[in-house]
Amino acid sequence: MQPIIKVKDLYYSYKDRHKTVEAIRGIDLEVNEGEIFGFIGPNGAGKTTTIKLLLGILIPQTKDITICSRSVTDPEARRKVGYMPETANYYRYLTPIELLTIYGKVSGVDTKTLKTRIDQLIEQVDLENDAMRLMGTFSKGMMQKVSFAQALVNDPDLLILDEPTGGLDPVARMKMRSVILRLKAEGKTVFFSSHELSEVELICDRIGLLAKGKIVSIGAVNDVLGGKASGQSLERYFLEKIGENT
């Protein structure tokens, strides 16, 4: 199985007043095609920074980081990625239809395909009754749905999600989980960061645990938790590992 994300010895630091902060400290990571990979860790561990490095939003102090076997700065690599940010700050005087149309056109989706795809995405995220409403009237949960649809509008090979279930009610979480599992069945790769450990445990094939800018544990969920017979939960494992690395 080929890695769709490949990172070797990833570092990133920044200046904070008169000192240098090491946000990412030597991460090695591979995410394989067709898997769901959960990226977990406490606040400030470096999860969102890592995602921004993978997307080319931040420039790493290393060049050995590839998406779909290409540099993260290569436009061809970016075309294969769909990104859902933690906070959906879209222009609120647009409707979901208008927003998805703009993102689809920017991504180069042809008009006929785009219309069909938008109709499908609006149905998948359960916004049929709100597709023509201005997003300024939307709740946080509704904006999360729009953001999820936006990440899928270019039919990406790799989906990167930053806290995708924040603000969603249990029914909406279940529906998003169902869509993510369907995408995996279609051969898509999903990389997502989340504090919702129960969601991670339910759908992920593998997880990586980040603490203080370093990966302190990585592996298949069952292996990490010692198998179902162990009775170990991801929450308990998380707390133990973070305790060992603080």
Backbone bond lengths (Angstrom), bond angles and torsions (degrees), N, CA, C in turn:
res aa  C-N    CA-C-N  psi(-1)  N-CA   C-N-CA  omega(-1)  CA-C   N-CA-C  phi
1 M - - - 1.463 - - 1.529 109.42 -
2 Q 1.332 117.44 131.23 1.449 122.39 -175.94 1.535 111.89 -85.28
3 P 1.345 117.39 138.58 1.467 119.13 175.02 1.526 110.93 -73.58
4 I 1.316 116.38 130.56 1.465 120.65 176.93 1.535 109.84 -90.81
5 I 1.339 116.14 -26.08 1.464 122.22 170.67 1.527 106.97 -119.19
6 K 1.322 116.21 130.62 1.460 119.82 178.64 1.524 108.65 -138.51
7 V 1.309 115.47 120.47 1.465 122.25 -177.27 1.522 108.24 -128.42
8 K 1.317 116.39 134.64 1.455 120.80 178.95 1.519 109.58 -130.78
9 D 1.339 115.80 119.46 1.460 122.58 173.54 1.537 111.51 53.05
10 L 1.328 115.01 53.37 1.463 121.43 -176.22 1.526 111.06 -79.78
11 Y 1.327 115.08 127.16 1.460 121.99 176.79 1.528 109.49 -126.32
12 Y 1.333 114.44 147.50 1.468 119.33 171.26 1.525 108.51 -153.91
13 S 1.316 115.63 128.91 1.460 120.47 177.44 1.518 109.12 -135.08
14 Y 1.330 115.53 162.53 1.461 120.48 178.84 1.527 109.25 -148.72
15 K 1.320 114.04 161.93 1.456 120.59 -179.57 1.525 109.88 -89.06
16 D 1.323 116.45 131.59 1.454 122.94 174.10 1.522 107.64 -125.39
17 R 1.331 114.47 98.36 1.459 120.80 -173.31 1.533 109.36 60.62
18 H 1.343 117.78 -111.84 1.457 120.04 -174.76 1.532 113.21 -105.52
19 K 1.312 116.79 12.50 1.464 117.95 -179.63 1.521 111.28 -130.90
20 T 1.313 115.40 158.23 1.461 122.26 177.36 1.524 109.29 -97.50
21 V 1.322 116.09 129.05 1.463 121.85 179.08 1.529 108.54 -105.07
22 E 1.327 115.78 123.53 1.472 120.79 176.56 1.520 108.36 -88.85
23 A 1.337 116.59 98.30 1.464 121.30 -177.00 1.518 111.88 -78.83
24 I 1.330 117.04 -38.83 1.468 122.81 178.67 1.516 108.09 -127.10
25 R 1.339 116.12 127.09 1.467 119.74 -169.43 1.527 111.64 -126.74
26 G 1.332 115.65 76.73 1.467 120.44 171.81 1.509 115.05 78.99
27 I 1.325 117.78 52.00 1.464 121.60 179.70 1.530 110.75 -81.89
28 D 1.326 116.23 130.16 1.466 123.54 167.53 1.520 107.10 -112.09
29 L 1.338 116.15 129.27 1.460 118.50 -173.65 1.522 110.87 -155.72
30 E 1.318 115.91 135.96 1.464 121.62 170.06 1.525 108.80 -131.53
31 V 1.328 115.98 132.55 1.461 122.63 175.11 1.516 107.22 -118.74
32 N 1.332 116.99 124.04 1.458 121.83 -173.25 1.521 112.71 -86.21
33 E 1.309 114.73 154.34 1.464 120.86 176.14 1.526 110.31 -58.33
34 G 1.317 116.12 136.73 1.456 121.53 173.32 1.511 116.08 80.10
35 E 1.331 118.23 9.32 1.456 119.42 178.82 1.531 111.19 -110.16
36 I 1.331 114.68 161.30 1.459 121.44 172.24 1.519 106.85 -106.14
37 F 1.319 115.08 117.34 1.466 121.28 -175.18 1.517 109.24 -112.97
38 G 1.333 116.58 123.59 1.449 121.64 178.51 1.513 111.40 -97.34
39 F 1.318 115.94 129.69 1.464 122.28 -177.94 1.521 106.97 -113.13
40 I 1.329 116.79 109.01 1.462 120.52 -171.52 1.528 110.91 -124.01
41 G 1.322 114.76 161.56 1.453 120.75 178.92 1.517 109.70 163.46
42 P 1.323 117.49 164.14 1.468 120.55 -179.73 1.525 111.44 -70.64
43 N 1.334 116.02 169.23 1.456 120.52 174.89 1.525 110.29 -57.64
44 G 1.334 115.71 136.61 1.456 120.26 178.96 1.512 115.09 82.69
45 A 1.340 117.07 4.48 1.468 119.86 -178.33 1.525 112.33 -73.03
46 G 1.349 116.77 -24.37 1.462 120.26 -179.26 1.515 114.24 114.89
47 K 1.319 118.46 14.81 1.462 121.28 -176.20 1.539 111.84 -65.78
48 T 1.319 116.62 -51.50 1.462 119.40 -179.27 1.520 111.20 -67.06
49 T 1.328 117.22 -35.84 1.468 120.01 175.90 1.521 110.68 -61.04
50 T 1.325 117.05 -43.09 1.465 120.64 177.94 1.521 110.65 -60.54
51 I 1.323 116.95 -43.71 1.466 120.53 179.23 1.524 110.78 -61.04
52 K 1.316 117.24 -42.57 1.470 120.50 179.28 1.522 111.61 -65.19
53 L 1.327 117.16 -32.10 1.459 121.08 174.87 1.527 110.89 -68.97
54 L 1.330 116.52 -40.82 1.463 120.41 177.87 1.519 111.97 -63.44
55 L 1.331 116.28 -31.29 1.459 121.26 -178.32 1.525 112.91 -87.76
56 G 1.324 117.70 -6.81 1.449 120.23 -177.85 1.517 113.58 79.88
57 I 1.336 117.43 9.91 1.464 121.18 177.31 1.522 109.90 -71.92
58 L 1.331 116.47 -38.65 1.460 122.82 173.07 1.531 108.58 -108.85
59 I 1.318 116.33 150.83 1.469 121.70 -179.38 1.524 108.90 -99.02
60 P 1.332 118.06 117.95 1.468 120.71 -177.34 1.526 112.04 -77.52
61 Q 1.331 116.05 159.92 1.461 120.91 173.34 1.533 109.14 -88.09
62 T 1.326 115.82 45.44 1.462 124.18 176.30 1.515 106.98 -164.56
63 K 1.311 116.58 154.79 1.470 119.90 179.63 1.529 112.00 -108.49
64 D 1.322 116.76 -5.81 1.465 120.13 -174.17 1.530 110.38 -89.82
65 I 1.331 115.75 69.39 1.453 121.50 177.46 1.528 107.36 -144.10
66 T 1.341 116.26 120.07 1.459 120.67 -174.68 1.524 111.53 -130.61
67 I 1.320 114.85 149.43 1.464 124.19 172.66 1.512 107.16 -122.87
68 C 1.319 117.43 124.44 1.472 121.95 -178.96 1.536 110.31 54.23
69 S 1.329 116.59 41.60 1.465 124.91 177.78 1.523 113.16 65.47
70 R 1.331 117.52 16.59 1.465 121.78 178.90 1.527 109.77 -126.21
71 S 1.315 115.31 157.41 1.457 119.96 174.67 1.519 110.05 -59.43
72 V 1.342 116.44 146.35 1.460 119.80 -179.89 1.525 112.04 -63.77
73 T 1.342 117.71 -18.58 1.464 120.57 178.98 1.528 112.57 -88.78
74 D 1.326 117.14 -4.76 1.468 121.81 179.88 1.531 109.23 -75.37
75 P 1.341 118.65 124.09 1.474 120.78 179.24 1.528 113.31 -55.63
76 E 1.342 117.32 -32.00 1.469 119.97 179.44 1.522 111.29 -65.90
77 A 1.338 116.90 -34.42 1.462 120.00 176.65 1.517 110.18 -68.98
78 R 1.320 116.96 -42.10 1.462 121.17 -178.05 1.529 111.87 -64.27
79 R 1.320 116.81 -32.59 1.473 119.78 179.41 1.524 112.35 -65.90
80 K 1.323 116.72 -20.39 1.457 120.73 -177.50 1.528 113.00 -92.18
81 V 1.347 116.55 1.40 1.462 121.28 -173.89 1.523 110.98 -114.53
82 G 1.339 115.88 137.84 1.454 122.26 169.06 1.515 108.20 -113.96
83 Y 1.335 116.77 134.06 1.466 121.09 -173.42 1.517 110.79 -125.98
84 M 1.332 115.39 128.05 1.462 122.40 173.88 1.518 107.80 -113.17
85 P 1.344 118.23 110.23 1.470 120.41 -179.14 1.522 112.01 -73.14
86 E 1.329 115.41 164.35 1.462 120.26 -179.82 1.526 111.35 -63.10
87 T 1.329 116.47 -40.84 1.462 121.08 179.97 1.520 109.28 -116.76
88 A 1.320 116.23 124.69 1.464 121.45 -175.89 1.528 110.07 -88.54
89 N 1.333 116.63 85.28 1.464 121.31 -179.39 1.532 109.85 -97.05
90 Y 1.315 116.18 74.11 1.449 121.01 178.06 1.528 110.10 -97.18
91 Y 1.327 115.38 163.84 1.455 120.77 179.54 1.530 109.18 -65.24
92 R 1.317 116.13 117.43 1.459 120.80 -167.90 1.527 114.62 -80.67
93 Y 1.323 117.68 -3.67 1.460 119.69 177.03 1.523 111.75 -97.09
94 L 1.319 114.93 17.45 1.462 121.90 171.91 1.523 109.85 -108.31
95 T 1.317 116.06 158.00 1.462 121.38 170.42 1.526 108.46 -92.12
96 P 1.340 118.49 162.96 1.462 119.49 175.76 1.531 112.90 -55.53
97 I 1.323 117.40 -39.19 1.467 120.80 178.91 1.526 110.15 -60.52
98 E 1.325 116.13 -46.13 1.471 120.02 -178.56 1.523 110.88 -65.16
99 L 1.326 117.20 -42.14 1.461 120.49 179.91 1.524 111.07 -62.49
100 L 1.321 117.21 -47.74 1.464 120.71 -178.75 1.530 111.26 -65.52
101 T 1.319 117.34 -32.92 1.457 121.01 177.06 1.527 110.48 -64.89
102 I 1.326 116.64 -43.83 1.470 120.72 178.48 1.518 110.82 -61.97
103 Y 1.333 117.02 -48.82 1.465 120.54 -178.57 1.526 111.38 -65.13
104 G 1.324 116.57 -37.05 1.453 119.81 178.53 1.518 112.43 -65.35
105 K 1.330 116.80 -41.48 1.464 120.75 179.34 1.520 111.48 -68.10
106 V 1.329 116.44 -40.73 1.469 120.07 176.75 1.530 110.48 -60.84
107 S 1.335 116.27 -34.44 1.468 121.40 -179.69 1.525 112.72 -79.99
108 G 1.335 116.94 -5.05 1.460 120.42 177.20 1.512 115.68 85.03
109 V 1.337 117.56 17.63 1.471 120.75 178.00 1.525 108.66 -76.34
110 D 1.318 116.96 131.42 1.464 119.53 -178.52 1.526 110.69 -68.11
111 T 1.333 116.30 156.86 1.467 122.61 -170.14 1.524 112.98 -58.96
112 K 1.314 117.22 -44.87 1.474 120.37 -177.58 1.527 110.73 -65.81
113 T 1.326 116.48 -47.24 1.468 121.25 179.13 1.515 110.42 -62.47
114 L 1.327 115.98 -40.15 1.460 120.78 -176.54 1.518 111.81 -63.45
115 K 1.326 116.98 -43.44 1.466 119.74 -179.92 1.520 111.53 -60.79
116 T 1.329 115.74 -45.57 1.465 120.22 179.18 1.527 111.01 -63.38
117 R 1.335 115.70 -42.64 1.466 120.09 -177.98 1.520 111.31 -65.98
118 I 1.311 117.20 -41.53 1.471 120.44 179.62 1.519 110.56 -62.63
119 D 1.325 116.78 -43.07 1.471 120.08 177.73 1.532 110.50 -58.52
120 Q 1.325 116.20 -42.11 1.457 120.38 -179.87 1.527 111.47 -67.16
121 L 1.326 117.15 -41.75 1.460 121.07 -178.16 1.529 111.51 -67.99
122 I 1.323 116.30 -40.37 1.465 120.12 178.34 1.529 109.88 -60.08
123 E 1.323 116.49 -38.36 1.465 120.16 177.91 1.519 111.14 -70.38
124 Q 1.331 117.14 -41.93 1.460 121.05 -177.67 1.526 112.50 -62.51
125 V 1.329 116.95 -37.05 1.468 119.60 -177.98 1.528 112.08 -94.49
126 D 1.328 116.09 6.03 1.464 121.71 173.14 1.537 112.46 64.49
127 L 1.351 114.91 49.71 1.466 119.95 177.77 1.533 111.84 -121.24
128 E 1.324 116.76 23.47 1.475 119.34 -176.68 1.525 112.46 -56.98
129 N 1.318 116.84 -38.12 1.468 120.21 -176.53 1.525 113.29 -83.70
130 D 1.350 116.14 -4.92 1.462 119.85 -175.88 1.524 113.17 -125.09
131 A 1.312 116.88 8.85 1.467 121.32 -172.89 1.521 113.08 -64.24
132 M 1.344 117.56 -25.31 1.464 121.08 -178.02 1.527 112.60 -107.91
133 R 1.341 116.72 10.36 1.470 120.72 176.27 1.520 110.69 -87.28
134 L 1.328 116.70 148.12 1.459 119.87 174.33 1.520 109.77 -66.21
135 M 1.323 116.55 136.68 1.456 120.46 -175.94 1.523 112.64 -70.08
136 G 1.327 117.59 -13.59 1.451 120.46 175.36 1.510 113.43 -63.33
137 T 1.332 117.10 -16.70 1.467 122.09 179.18 1.527 112.25 -94.97
138 F 1.339 116.95 0.12 1.461 120.59 -171.74 1.527 112.33 -84.91
139 S 1.327 115.48 149.11 1.462 122.41 170.37 1.528 109.11 -76.47
140 K 1.335 115.65 170.63 1.465 120.05 177.49 1.528 110.92 -59.91
141 G 1.326 116.58 -41.82 1.458 119.88 -179.86 1.513 112.38 -62.58
142 M 1.331 117.35 -40.16 1.458 120.82 178.60 1.527 110.74 -66.91
143 M 1.338 116.82 -37.92 1.459 119.58 177.47 1.526 111.28 -65.80
144 Q 1.332 116.65 -33.64 1.465 120.04 175.70 1.531 110.72 -62.75
145 K 1.302 116.22 -38.69 1.464 119.99 177.85 1.525 111.02 -63.68
146 V 1.331 116.06 -43.65 1.466 120.45 178.03 1.533 109.79 -61.25
147 S 1.328 115.78 -43.89 1.456 120.71 -178.78 1.523 111.79 -63.09
148 F 1.306 116.69 -38.37 1.469 121.08 177.56 1.524 110.09 -64.14
149 A 1.331 116.53 -43.87 1.469 120.54 178.27 1.535 110.38 -62.74
150 Q 1.334 116.13 -41.29 1.472 120.89 178.49 1.520 110.95 -57.85
151 A 1.338 117.32 -40.54 1.465 121.20 -178.46 1.524 112.43 -66.36
152 L 1.323 116.01 -20.80 1.471 120.66 -176.50 1.524 113.84 -100.71
153 V 1.327 117.67 -6.32 1.460 120.14 -168.83 1.532 112.91 -65.82
154 N 1.335 117.71 -25.81 1.465 120.37 179.28 1.532 112.73 -94.24
155 D 1.345 116.80 11.27 1.465 122.69 179.67 1.534 110.83 52.02
156 P 1.344 117.53 59.96 1.470 121.00 -172.12 1.521 113.05 -74.14
157 D 1.328 115.08 155.12 1.465 121.20 171.63 1.521 110.83 -79.06
158 L 1.335 115.53 -31.44 1.469 122.85 -178.46 1.515 108.95 -124.13
159 L 1.323 115.46 126.53 1.462 121.75 178.93 1.523 108.36 -111.38
160 I 1.336 117.44 120.99 1.457 122.85 179.00 1.526 108.33 -110.73
161 L 1.331 116.26 118.04 1.461 122.14 -174.22 1.524 109.70 -120.24
162 D 1.327 116.26 128.15 1.465 121.53 178.99 1.524 108.45 -110.07
163 E 1.324 117.01 107.04 1.474 123.69 -177.55 1.538 111.58 52.37
164 P 1.327 117.98 58.66 1.467 120.63 -172.88 1.522 115.56 -68.14
165 T 1.334 118.53 -25.57 1.469 119.69 -175.11 1.525 113.45 -96.99
166 G 1.333 117.91 4.27 1.460 120.49 178.48 1.519 111.57 -61.13
167 G 1.330 116.86 126.73 1.456 121.52 178.63 1.507 114.96 86.16
168 L 1.326 117.78 -3.46 1.462 120.62 -179.18 1.525 110.76 -89.57
169 D 1.341 116.05 143.07 1.458 119.85 174.57 1.529 109.21 -78.70
170 P 1.336 119.11 169.09 1.468 121.20 -175.81 1.534 114.08 -56.55
171 V 1.338 117.31 -37.58 1.466 119.55 179.91 1.525 110.50 -66.75
172 A 1.338 116.76 -44.33 1.459 120.61 179.43 1.524 111.35 -65.31
173 R 1.339 116.71 -36.09 1.468 119.85 176.28 1.522 110.91 -62.67
174 M 1.307 116.03 -43.39 1.455 120.19 179.78 1.521 110.78 -61.72
175 K 1.343 116.58 -41.04 1.466 120.49 179.84 1.523 111.16 -66.90
176 M 1.340 117.02 -41.36 1.461 119.37 177.57 1.521 110.56 -64.07
177 R 1.324 116.35 -40.95 1.459 120.51 177.45 1.528 110.59 -58.97
178 S 1.327 116.07 -41.51 1.459 121.04 179.63 1.527 111.25 -63.24
179 V 1.342 116.88 -42.00 1.466 120.46 178.95 1.526 110.50 -65.16
180 I 1.340 117.26 -42.11 1.463 120.84 179.64 1.529 110.75 -61.56
181 L 1.321 117.02 -42.88 1.465 120.48 178.99 1.530 111.23 -66.28
182 R 1.328 116.29 -35.69 1.473 119.37 176.94 1.524 110.53 -66.40
183 L 1.329 116.82 -40.31 1.457 120.60 177.77 1.527 111.09 -61.15
184 K 1.323 116.30 -40.33 1.465 119.87 176.35 1.531 110.28 -61.76
185 A 1.335 116.59 -42.75 1.465 120.43 179.39 1.523 111.72 -61.92
186 E 1.326 116.38 -26.39 1.476 121.69 178.11 1.523 111.74 -84.21
187 G 1.319 117.54 -1.00 1.456 121.01 178.45 1.517 115.03 96.30
188 K 1.335 117.03 5.70 1.458 120.46 178.38 1.532 110.05 -76.43
189 T 1.328 115.36 158.05 1.457 122.07 175.09 1.523 108.49 -109.55
190 V 1.333 116.34 135.72 1.461 120.87 -178.97 1.530 108.97 -123.77
191 F 1.322 115.47 124.16 1.460 122.78 176.30 1.517 106.30 -118.18
192 F 1.329 116.91 117.80 1.458 115.80 -179.77 1.517 113.58 -140.56
193 S 1.322 112.57 143.82 1.455 122.81 176.80 1.516 108.13 -99.62
194 S 1.330 116.36 136.09 1.465 118.66 -178.33 1.522 111.01 -158.23
195 H 1.334 114.73 147.08 1.462 120.79 169.05 1.527 111.08 -92.90
196 E 1.319 116.59 -8.43 1.465 121.46 179.43 1.526 108.54 -82.61
197 L 1.323 116.47 84.37 1.463 120.67 -172.05 1.517 112.67 -64.93
198 S 1.335 117.37 -29.12 1.465 119.38 177.90 1.520 110.54 -64.97
199 E 1.346 117.51 -36.84 1.460 121.19 177.55 1.523 110.26 -66.43
200 V 1.323 115.71 -43.85 1.463 120.91 178.87 1.522 110.50 -59.27
201 E 1.321 116.23 -46.20 1.457 121.23 -178.06 1.525 111.84 -64.12
202 L 1.332 116.68 -33.50 1.461 121.15 -176.80 1.522 113.55 -70.88
203 I 1.352 117.18 -38.48 1.466 117.46 -168.63 1.522 115.69 -119.87
204 C 1.331 118.69 -11.67 1.461 119.31 -173.61 1.522 112.70 -82.72
205 D 1.328 115.05 143.58 1.462 121.51 172.35 1.526 109.94 -81.89
206 R 1.337 115.06 -44.34 1.462 120.60 178.44 1.522 109.20 -135.63
207 I 1.340 114.75 161.16 1.460 120.26 176.74 1.519 109.78 -135.56
208 G 1.319 115.19 154.54 1.454 122.65 170.57 1.511 107.99 -126.83
209 L 1.326 117.06 129.53 1.466 122.37 -178.78 1.519 108.92 -105.13
210 L 1.331 115.51 121.08 1.455 122.33 -177.10 1.528 109.91 -105.90
211 A 1.323 116.40 135.57 1.470 121.75 175.80 1.515 108.59 -144.71
212 K 1.318 115.82 126.16 1.465 122.23 178.72 1.528 112.21 52.21
213 G 1.341 115.72 41.35 1.450 120.38 174.91 1.508 116.41 80.56
214 K 1.352 117.61 5.68 1.464 121.45 178.99 1.525 110.30 -128.36
215 I 1.322 116.66 145.68 1.459 120.56 174.04 1.523 108.22 -80.04
216 V 1.330 115.42 119.11 1.461 119.98 -176.79 1.527 111.87 -101.66
217 S 1.319 117.18 -10.56 1.455 120.71 177.54 1.517 108.68 -160.75
218 I 1.325 116.57 140.55 1.452 121.10 177.48 1.526 109.04 -152.41
219 G 1.321 116.85 140.52 1.454 119.58 178.15 1.513 112.34 162.11
220 A 1.329 115.57 178.53 1.462 121.40 176.24 1.524 109.04 -64.10
221 V 1.328 115.58 144.34 1.464 119.89 -175.83 1.520 111.26 -55.93
222 N 1.325 117.82 -48.22 1.468 120.80 -178.78 1.524 112.19 -61.70
223 D 1.331 116.09 -39.15 1.465 120.07 -179.81 1.524 111.22 -67.84
224 V 1.319 115.65 -43.55 1.462 120.96 -179.10 1.525 111.07 -62.25
225 L 1.343 115.26 -40.37 1.466 119.77 -177.60 1.523 113.33 -87.78
226 G 1.333 116.80 -0.96 1.463 119.95 177.02 1.510 114.49 80.61
227 G 1.350 116.70 20.99 1.471 120.01 -179.96 1.517 112.28 84.33
228 K 1.308 115.64 160.27 1.464 120.93 -177.02 1.532 112.59 -62.34
229 A 1.335 116.18 -31.94 1.463 119.80 -176.87 1.528 112.24 -66.88
230 S 1.338 116.94 -19.16 1.462 119.80 -177.03 1.528 112.29 -71.69
231 G 1.331 116.16 -25.67 1.461 119.82 -177.67 1.521 113.22 74.35
232 Q 1.321 116.83 6.23 1.461 121.84 -179.66 1.532 109.69 -73.86
233 S 1.317 117.89 132.29 1.460 121.42 175.28 1.524 108.91 -98.15
234 L 1.331 116.48 158.21 1.451 120.03 178.84 1.529 110.59 -65.19
235 E 1.326 116.68 -34.36 1.459 119.76 178.61 1.534 110.97 -61.86
236 R 1.331 116.28 -46.13 1.468 119.87 -179.79 1.519 110.69 -64.74
237 Y 1.329 116.14 -43.16 1.467 120.71 178.31 1.535 110.28 -60.70
238 F 1.326 116.37 -44.39 1.456 122.74 179.68 1.535 110.18 -56.84
239 L 1.327 116.23 -50.05 1.460 120.54 -177.44 1.529 112.04 -63.83
240 E 1.329 116.06 -38.27 1.462 119.61 178.41 1.517 111.92 -64.45
241 K 1.350 115.35 -45.43 1.470 120.10 -177.77 1.514 112.07 -68.00
242 I 1.324 116.18 -41.07 1.467 119.54 178.72 1.531 109.75 -65.65
243 G 1.347 116.20 -38.12 1.457 119.73 176.60 1.513 112.67 -61.03
244 E 1.338 116.67 -36.61 1.460 121.29 -179.85 1.528 112.01 -72.44
245 N 1.333 117.09 -19.62 1.477 120.86 -172.69 1.519 112.53 -118.61
246 T 1.334 116.31 25.77 1.463 119.89 175.47 1.530 110.46 -120.00
